[in-house]
Amino acid sequence: MLEAAGIITAASLMEDSQALLADAARHLSEVVEQASLEERTDQGLIKEKLRVELRRFFRQTLGTAPFVLPVIMEI
């Protein structure tokens, strides 16, 4: 099963960035849980869904939409 495990940033987003990243990770977990079976089993679809949702989350939270590069690791 696909799970959102963590978020890595290249720069500090703000002073309270750890809490923001924890909120973003929870949001991504919810997105994965609500995704259809087709989306969860197609890496291309789920990557695009996660990218769009994470950009939307940051745009709503910070007022900016950073570059997002989803990386999915199969374990």
N, C-alpha and C positions, 0 to 999 in steps of 0.2 A: 504494500500500500504506500502511496505517496504521502509524505508529510513535509510541511514547511519546517525546517530545522533551525535555520538561523539566517542572519543578514550580516553581510560584511560591507563596510563603507570605506571609501578611499580618504575621506576627510571628516572632520567633526562637523556634525550638522548644527548643533547648538549646545548650550551649556548642559542641558538635561537630556543629552542624546541617548543615554542608556535606556531611559524610560520610554522615549519615543521609539527606539528600535524594538523594545519588548512589545509595545503596542502594535507596531507594524508586523512583527512575527505572529502575534495572535490574530491579526486581521488576515494574514496570508493563510494561517491554519484554517480559519473559517471559510475562506474562499475555496480551499482544497476540499473541505468537507462538503460544501454545497455544490461542487462541480459534478457534472454528469459522469457516468462511467466512461463514456467516449472521451471526454476531456481528460480524465485521470489516466487513461491508458494510452493516450497519444501525446508524446513528449512535446511536439510542436505546438499543439493546442494549449496544453497546460502552461508551457513557458510563456506564451503570448498572453494568456489570461492573467498569470501572476505579474507579468511586466506591466500590463495596463492597470491592474488593480493597485499595485504598489505606487506607480506614478500618481494615480488618482488620490491615494491615501496621503502622500507627501504634499501634493498640490493643495488639498483641503486643509492639511495640518500646518504646513509651513508657508504656503503661498507660492511654492516653486515646485517644478516637476523635474527632478534630477534624472540623469541617465541611469537606466536600470538594465542590468544584464543578468537575467535568471540563469542559474546553473543548477541542473538537477543531477544528483549523484545517486546511482542505483547501488544499493547495499545488499 
